[in-house]
Amino acid sequence: MPTVKIITDSTCDLPPAILKRYNIGTIPVSVILDDNVYSQYDITNDDFYSQMAAGAQASTGVPAPKVFKNAYDEALEEYNEAIVFTISSKLSGVFQTASMVAKQFYENQITIIDSAAATLQLGLAVYEAAKLAYEGKTKEEIVTFANNVLVPNNNLLGVLSTLKNLKRSGRIGTISWLVGSLLSVKPLLQIDNGLIVSPDKVRSLDHGMTVLQKTGRLASEHREIDTIFCGHARNPERGKELLDFFKDLPNPASEFIFGEIGPSMGTHIGPGAFGFSWIGKYDKEWLIK
């Protein structure tokens, strides 16, 4: 029987069925639309993206410390220990608050891991850790695997339909070279060393799909974990096209996750985005356009 609970935050964008299957705890990031503050799970994706399309100004916030404490207490009612994977500490204050609460109220029962990731990339690491916990691995074994494999070898590549949300939210990082006259292009998106970056730009979403598929073929050949997570933000057709591409490869992964990017990350990347995450090797020379 599992003795370790895996907890994450709602930026992981894992499908509800997976969260339920592995009993993964989720701490909801606050979503702010104009003057209304929601827990992520108090607003549907449909409602969120509809309000954004209608012109609502969206932002996010870190949950109160009591939200973290309640999640930890609930976990320890059923499990001996817990591991918490958070969104990159360079993108949010979730890691800092999660760590503060763990240090203040618990001894060694709660371990916090800065995933240096977000959205599909975070979800993939959480999924692989949850499978290990479900198999009965100890907290030490899971933490070691996370620190040596899941975090340092986790990759994300996507394409955005628009840059304006990242610009407005202040998460633009080294994508600043795309601002101004280049807003009409579509930026490729990665999370590198915990920061959102753009390795290049593409002319259109069709061009972006071509680049993702060419790079994805090489990524799949060099995967260390046999799971690929494909996702989208209000663009299921593109997301499904990407998923089908990976499934049709000569040596496909044995597991696939497919999901929609929810309000926590949708606030920053906007509708229309799609991409994939894998754990394994990545070489920037793979971005053949």
Sine and cosine of phi, psi and omega as CSV:
sin_phi,cos_phi,sin_psi,cos_psi,sin_omega,cos_omega
0.00,0.00,0.69,-0.72,0.00,-1.00
-0.87,0.50,0.63,-0.78,0.05,-1.00
-0.89,-0.45,-0.10,1.00,-0.04,-1.00
-0.89,-0.45,0.80,-0.61,0.06,-1.00
-1.00,-0.08,0.71,-0.70,0.10,-1.00
-0.99,-0.16,0.78,-0.62,0.01,-1.00
-0.82,-0.57,0.56,-0.83,0.09,-1.00
-0.58,-0.81,-0.14,-0.99,0.09,-1.00
-0.93,-0.38,0.17,-0.98,-0.18,-0.98
-0.96,0.29,-0.05,1.00,0.09,-1.00
-0.97,0.24,-0.06,1.00,-0.03,-1.00
-0.94,0.34,-0.43,0.90,0.05,-1.00
0.84,0.55,0.48,0.88,0.11,-0.99
-0.96,0.28,0.60,-0.80,0.05,-1.00
-0.87,0.49,0.57,-0.82,0.00,-1.00
-0.81,0.59,-0.58,0.82,-0.03,-1.00
-0.89,0.46,-0.60,0.80,0.01,-1.00
-0.96,0.29,-0.66,0.75,0.05,-1.00
-0.85,0.53,-0.66,0.75,-0.01,-1.00
-0.95,0.31,-0.68,0.73,-0.07,-1.00
-0.86,0.52,-0.67,0.75,-0.05,-1.00
-0.97,-0.25,0.19,0.98,0.06,-1.00
0.79,0.62,0.72,0.69,-0.01,-1.00
-0.99,0.16,0.82,-0.57,0.05,-1.00
-0.98,0.20,0.59,-0.81,0.00,-1.00
-0.76,-0.65,0.75,-0.66,0.06,-1.00
-0.99,-0.14,0.89,-0.45,-0.10,-0.99
-0.97,0.24,0.84,-0.55,0.13,-0.99
-0.94,0.34,0.56,-0.83,0.02,-1.00
-0.98,0.22,0.69,-0.73,0.03,-1.00
-0.89,-0.45,0.79,-0.62,-0.06,-1.00
-0.90,-0.43,0.85,-0.52,0.07,-1.00
-0.88,-0.48,0.93,-0.36,-0.14,-0.99
0.81,0.58,-0.90,-0.43,-0.03,-1.00
-0.98,-0.22,0.14,0.99,-0.06,-1.00
-0.98,-0.21,0.78,-0.63,-0.01,-1.00
-0.95,-0.32,0.79,-0.61,-0.01,-1.00
-0.84,-0.54,0.53,-0.85,0.38,-0.93
-0.96,0.29,0.59,-0.81,-0.07,-1.00
-0.79,0.61,-0.59,0.81,-0.09,-1.00
-1.00,0.09,0.09,1.00,0.08,-1.00
-0.99,-0.16,0.03,1.00,0.03,-1.00
-0.68,-0.73,0.72,-0.69,-0.02,-1.00
-0.98,0.19,0.35,-0.94,0.08,-1.00
-0.86,0.51,-0.66,0.75,0.00,-1.00
-0.86,0.51,-0.74,0.67,-0.03,-1.00
-0.91,0.42,-0.68,0.73,-0.03,-1.00
-0.87,0.49,-0.81,0.59,-0.05,-1.00
-0.93,0.37,-0.49,0.87,0.07,-1.00
-0.91,0.41,-0.68,0.74,0.03,-1.00
-0.92,0.40,-0.62,0.78,0.07,-1.00
-0.88,0.47,-0.68,0.73,-0.01,-1.00
-0.90,0.44,-0.48,0.88,0.00,-1.00
-0.99,0.13,-0.03,1.00,0.08,-1.00
0.96,-0.30,0.06,1.00,0.00,-1.00
-0.90,0.43,0.65,-0.76,0.06,-1.00
-1.00,0.08,0.84,-0.54,-0.10,-0.99
-0.94,-0.34,0.58,-0.82,0.12,-0.99
-0.45,-0.89,0.07,-1.00,0.00,-1.00
-0.77,-0.64,0.28,-0.96,0.01,-1.00
-0.57,-0.82,0.37,-0.93,0.02,-1.00
-0.98,0.17,0.72,-0.69,0.04,-1.00
-0.88,0.48,0.37,-0.93,0.04,-1.00
-0.91,0.41,0.46,-0.89,0.02,-1.00
-0.80,0.60,-0.56,0.83,-0.03,-1.00
-0.90,0.43,-0.44,0.90,0.04,-1.00
-0.92,0.40,-0.65,0.76,0.05,-1.00
-0.92,0.39,-0.71,0.70,-0.02,-1.00
-0.88,0.47,-0.66,0.75,0.03,-1.00
-0.88,0.47,-0.64,0.77,0.01,-1.00
-0.91,0.41,-0.65,0.76,0.01,-1.00
-0.92,0.38,-0.71,0.71,0.00,-1.00
-0.87,0.49,-0.69,0.73,0.01,-1.00
-0.89,0.46,-0.65,0.76,0.00,-1.00
-0.90,0.44,-0.67,0.74,-0.08,-1.00
-0.98,0.21,-0.14,0.99,0.14,-0.99
-0.95,0.31,-0.45,0.90,-0.08,-1.00
-0.92,-0.39,-0.47,0.88,-0.09,-1.00
-0.85,-0.52,0.37,-0.93,0.03,-1.00
-0.97,0.25,-0.57,0.82,-0.09,-1.00
-0.58,-0.82,0.19,-0.98,0.04,-1.00
-0.57,-0.82,0.51,-0.86,0.12,-0.99
-0.87,-0.49,0.76,-0.65,-0.05,-1.00
-0.92,-0.40,0.89,-0.47,0.09,-1.00
-0.99,-0.14,0.84,-0.54,-0.01,-1.00
-0.93,-0.38,0.33,-0.94,0.19,-0.98
-0.83,0.56,0.44,-0.90,-0.01,-1.00
-0.73,0.68,0.72,-0.69,0.02,-1.00
-0.92,0.39,-0.24,0.97,0.03,-1.00
-1.00,0.05,-0.11,0.99,0.00,-1.00
-0.93,-0.38,-0.29,0.96,-0.11,-0.99
-0.35,-0.94,0.33,-0.94,0.07,-1.00
-1.00,0.01,0.17,0.99,-0.03,-1.00
-0.87,0.50,-0.70,0.71,-0.01,-1.00
-0.86,0.51,-0.70,0.72,-0.03,-1.00
-0.89,0.45,-0.69,0.72,0.00,-1.00
-0.93,0.36,-0.66,0.75,0.04,-1.00
-0.86,0.52,-0.68,0.73,-0.02,-1.00
-0.93,0.36,-0.67,0.74,-0.01,-1.00
-0.86,0.51,-0.71,0.70,-0.01,-1.00
-0.92,0.40,-0.66,0.75,0.00,-1.00
-0.88,0.47,-0.68,0.73,-0.03,-1.00
-0.94,0.33,-0.55,0.83,-0.09,-1.00
-0.97,0.23,-0.59,0.80,-0.16,-0.99
-0.91,-0.42,-0.18,0.98,-0.09,-1.00
-0.73,-0.69,0.42,-0.91,0.01,-1.00
-1.00,0.02,-1.00,-0.09,-0.03,-1.00
-0.92,-0.39,0.23,0.97,-0.06,-1.00
-0.98,0.22,-0.44,0.90,-0.06,-1.00
-0.90,-0.43,0.83,-0.55,0.08,-1.00
-0.91,-0.42,0.77,-0.64,-0.02,-1.00
-0.97,-0.25,0.75,-0.66,0.03,-1.00
-0.87,-0.50,0.84,-0.55,0.13,-0.99
-0.98,0.20,0.94,-0.35,-0.09,-1.00
-0.95,0.31,-0.28,0.96,-0.12,-0.99
0.82,0.57,0.51,0.86,-0.12,-0.99
-0.55,-0.83,0.00,-1.00,0.09,-1.00
-0.33,-0.94,0.21,-0.98,0.04,-1.00
0.71,0.70,-0.78,-0.62,-0.11,-0.99
-0.83,0.56,-0.60,0.80,-0.04,-1.00
-0.91,0.41,-0.69,0.73,0.08,-1.00
-0.92,0.40,-0.70,0.71,-0.03,-1.00
-0.86,0.51,-0.62,0.78,0.00,-1.00
-0.90,0.43,-0.69,0.73,0.03,-1.00
-0.89,0.45,-0.67,0.74,0.01,-1.00
-0.89,0.45,-0.68,0.73,0.00,-1.00
-0.86,0.50,-0.72,0.69,-0.02,-1.00
-0.92,0.39,-0.60,0.80,0.05,-1.00
-0.92,0.39,-0.64,0.77,-0.01,-1.00
-0.90,0.43,-0.59,0.81,0.05,-1.00
-0.90,0.44,-0.65,0.76,0.03,-1.00
-0.90,0.43,-0.68,0.74,0.03,-1.00
-0.89,0.46,-0.65,0.76,0.00,-1.00
-0.89,0.45,-0.51,0.86,0.03,-1.00
-0.98,0.21,-0.13,0.99,0.02,-1.00
0.99,-0.11,0.22,0.98,0.04,-1.00
-0.91,0.42,0.46,-0.89,-0.01,-1.00
-0.98,0.19,0.25,-0.97,0.03,-1.00
-0.87,0.49,-0.66,0.75,0.00,-1.00
-0.88,0.47,-0.67,0.74,0.01,-1.00
-0.90,0.44,-0.67,0.74,-0.03,-1.00
-0.94,0.35,-0.68,0.73,0.00,-1.00
-0.89,0.45,-0.67,0.74,0.03,-1.00
-0.88,0.48,-0.70,0.71,0.01,-1.00
-0.90,0.43,-0.64,0.77,0.02,-1.00
-0.89,0.45,-0.72,0.69,-0.06,-1.00
-0.95,0.32,-0.51,0.86,-0.07,-1.00
-1.00,-0.07,-0.43,0.90,-0.11,-0.99
-0.82,-0.57,-0.85,0.53,-0.17,-0.99
-0.90,0.43,-0.74,0.68,-0.06,-1.00
-0.96,0.27,-0.78,0.62,-0.09,-1.00
-0.95,0.31,-0.33,0.94,-0.06,-1.00
-0.93,-0.37,0.28,0.96,-0.06,-1.00
-1.00,-0.01,0.75,-0.66,-0.09,-1.00
-0.74,-0.67,0.47,-0.88,0.04,-1.00
-0.66,-0.75,0.68,-0.73,0.14,-0.99
-0.65,-0.76,0.79,-0.61,0.00,-1.00
-0.55,-0.84,0.07,-1.00,0.08,-1.00
-0.75,-0.67,0.68,-0.73,-0.02,-1.00
-0.98,-0.18,0.58,-0.82,0.09,-1.00
-0.98,0.19,-0.47,0.88,-0.03,-1.00
-0.54,-0.84,0.45,-0.89,0.04,-1.00
-0.98,-0.22,-0.17,0.99,-0.19,-0.98
-0.90,0.44,-0.53,0.85,-0.02,-1.00
-0.94,0.35,-0.68,0.74,0.06,-1.00
-0.90,0.44,-0.63,0.77,0.01,-1.00
-0.89,0.46,-0.73,0.68,-0.04,-1.00
-0.92,0.38,-0.57,0.82,-0.07,-1.00
-0.99,0.14,-0.19,0.98,-0.01,-1.00
0.99,0.15,0.19,0.98,0.00,-1.00
-1.00,-0.08,0.29,0.96,-0.19,-0.98
-0.95,0.32,-0.46,0.89,0.08,-1.00
0.77,0.64,-0.76,-0.66,-0.05,-1.00
-0.99,0.16,0.21,0.98,0.10,-1.00
-1.00,0.10,0.03,1.00,-0.09,-1.00
-0.85,0.52,-0.39,0.92,0.01,-1.00
-0.92,0.38,-0.19,0.98,0.00,-1.00
-1.00,-0.05,-0.10,1.00,-0.10,-0.99
-0.95,0.32,0.39,-0.92,0.10,-0.99
1.00,-0.03,-0.80,-0.60,-0.10,-1.00
-0.93,0.38,-0.25,0.97,-0.05,-1.00
-1.00,-0.05,0.13,0.99,-0.03,-1.00
-0.90,0.43,-0.28,0.96,0.00,-1.00
-0.97,0.23,-0.29,0.96,0.03,-1.00
-0.99,0.11,0.17,-0.99,0.00,-1.00
-0.95,-0.32,0.87,-0.49,-0.02,-1.00
-0.99,0.16,0.67,-0.75,0.25,-0.97
-0.96,0.26,0.49,-0.87,-0.12,-0.99
-0.77,-0.64,0.71,-0.70,0.15,-0.99
-0.67,-0.74,0.27,-0.96,0.21,-0.98
-0.89,-0.45,0.92,-0.39,-0.10,-0.99
-0.86,-0.52,0.83,-0.55,-0.03,-1.00
0.81,0.59,0.58,0.82,0.08,-1.00
1.00,0.08,-0.02,1.00,-0.03,-1.00
-0.91,-0.42,0.53,-0.85,0.10,-1.00
-0.97,0.23,0.83,-0.56,0.00,-1.00
-0.72,-0.70,0.28,-0.96,0.09,-1.00
-0.85,-0.53,0.91,-0.41,0.00,-1.00
-0.96,0.27,-0.33,0.94,-0.02,-1.00
-0.09,-1.00,-0.04,-1.00,0.03,-1.00
-0.79,-0.61,0.35,-0.94,0.05,-1.00
-0.79,-0.62,0.28,-0.96,-0.09,-1.00
-0.98,0.21,-0.48,0.88,-0.11,-0.99
-0.33,-0.94,0.12,-0.99,0.05,-1.00
-0.92,0.38,-0.54,0.84,0.08,-1.00
-0.89,0.46,-0.71,0.70,0.05,-1.00
-0.89,0.47,-0.65,0.76,0.03,-1.00
-0.88,0.48,-0.65,0.76,0.04,-1.00
-0.88,0.47,-0.65,0.76,0.02,-1.00
-0.88,0.48,-0.70,0.72,0.01,-1.00
-0.91,0.42,-0.68,0.73,0.01,-1.00
-0.89,0.46,-0.63,0.78,-0.02,-1.00
-0.94,0.34,-0.67,0.74,0.03,-1.00
-0.89,0.45,-0.69,0.72,0.02,-1.00
-0.94,0.33,-0.62,0.79,-0.02,-1.00
-0.89,0.46,-0.56,0.83,0.04,-1.00
-0.87,0.50,-0.70,0.71,0.01,-1.00
-0.94,0.33,-0.64,0.77,0.02,-1.00
-0.87,0.48,-0.68,0.73,0.00,-1.00
-0.90,0.44,-0.60,0.80,0.02,-1.00
-0.93,0.37,-0.41,0.91,-0.07,-1.00
-0.92,-0.39,0.39,0.92,0.00,-1.00
-0.96,0.28,0.57,-0.82,0.08,-1.00
-0.98,-0.20,-0.42,0.91,0.06,-1.00
-0.91,-0.43,0.68,-0.74,-0.18,-0.98
-1.00,0.03,0.70,0.72,0.03,-1.00
-0.68,-0.73,0.66,-0.75,0.10,-0.99
-0.80,-0.61,0.71,-0.71,-0.04,-1.00
-0.93,-0.36,0.91,-0.41,0.07,-1.00
-0.96,-0.29,0.62,-0.79,-0.02,-1.00
-0.44,-0.90,0.10,-1.00,-0.07,-1.00
-0.42,-0.91,0.28,-0.96,0.11,-0.99
-0.86,-0.51,0.99,-0.14,-0.03,-1.00
0.83,0.55,0.59,0.81,0.03,-1.00
-0.59,-0.81,0.87,0.49,-0.11,-0.99
-0.89,0.46,-0.51,0.86,-0.02,-1.00
-0.90,0.43,-0.72,0.69,0.02,-1.00
-0.92,0.39,-0.66,0.75,0.01,-1.00
-0.88,0.48,-0.68,0.73,0.01,-1.00
-0.93,0.37,-0.60,0.80,0.05,-1.00
-0.87,0.49,-0.65,0.76,0.02,-1.00
-0.93,0.37,-0.68,0.73,0.03,-1.00
-0.87,0.50,-0.71,0.70,0.00,-1.00
-0.89,0.46,-0.59,0.81,0.04,-1.00
-0.86,0.51,-0.74,0.68,-0.02,-1.00
-0.91,0.41,-0.61,0.79,0.00,-1.00
-0.92,0.39,-0.46,0.89,-0.06,-1.00
-1.00,-0.02,0.02,1.00,0.02,-1.00
-0.91,0.41,0.42,-0.91,-0.03,-1.00
-0.85,0.53,-0.60,0.80,0.01,-1.00
-0.81,-0.59,0.96,0.29,-0.13,-0.99
-0.95,0.31,0.34,-0.94,0.13,-0.99
-0.89,0.46,0.38,-0.93,-0.01,-1.00
-1.00,0.09,-0.30,0.95,0.00,-1.00
-0.72,-0.69,0.62,-0.79,0.06,-1.00
-0.74,-0.67,0.62,-0.78,0.14,-0.99
-0.89,-0.45,0.65,-0.76,0.03,-1.00
-0.71,-0.70,0.78,-0.63,-0.03,-1.00
-0.38,-0.93,0.14,-0.99,0.03,-1.00
-0.97,-0.23,0.66,-0.75,0.05,-1.00
-0.96,0.27,0.83,-0.55,-0.12,-0.99
-1.00,0.03,-0.18,-0.98,-0.11,-0.99
-0.86,0.51,-0.60,0.80,-0.07,-1.00
-0.84,0.54,-0.71,0.70,0.02,-1.00
-1.00,-0.10,-0.45,0.89,0.05,-1.00
-0.87,0.50,-0.50,0.87,0.08,-1.00
-0.82,0.57,-0.61,0.79,-0.13,-0.99
-1.00,-0.09,-0.54,0.84,-0.07,-1.00
-0.98,-0.19,-0.30,0.95,0.05,-1.00
0.97,0.23,0.16,-0.99,0.00,-1.00
-0.96,0.28,0.41,-0.91,0.09,-1.00
0.98,-0.19,-0.27,0.96,-0.05,-1.00
-0.95,0.32,0.43,-0.90,0.13,-0.99
-0.42,-0.91,0.41,-0.91,-0.02,-1.00
0.01,-1.00,-0.19,-0.98,-0.04,-1.00
-0.50,-0.86,0.34,-0.94,0.04,-1.00
-0.74,-0.67,0.57,-0.82,0.04,-1.00
-0.54,-0.84,0.35,-0.94,0.07,-1.00
-0.92,-0.39,0.90,-0.43,-0.06,-1.00
0.29,-0.96,-0.40,-0.91,-0.06,-1.00
-0.98,0.20,0.51,-0.86,0.16,-0.99
-0.59,-0.81,0.69,-0.73,0.06,-1.00
-0.78,-0.62,0.80,-0.60,-0.04,-1.00
-0.87,0.49,-0.36,0.93,0.04,-1.00
-0.94,0.35,-0.20,0.98,0.01,-1.00
-0.95,0.32,-0.33,0.94,-0.04,-1.00
-0.96,0.28,0.97,0.26,0.00,-1.00
-1.00,0.02,0.86,-0.52,-0.05,-1.00
-0.95,-0.30,0.00,0.00,0.00,0.00
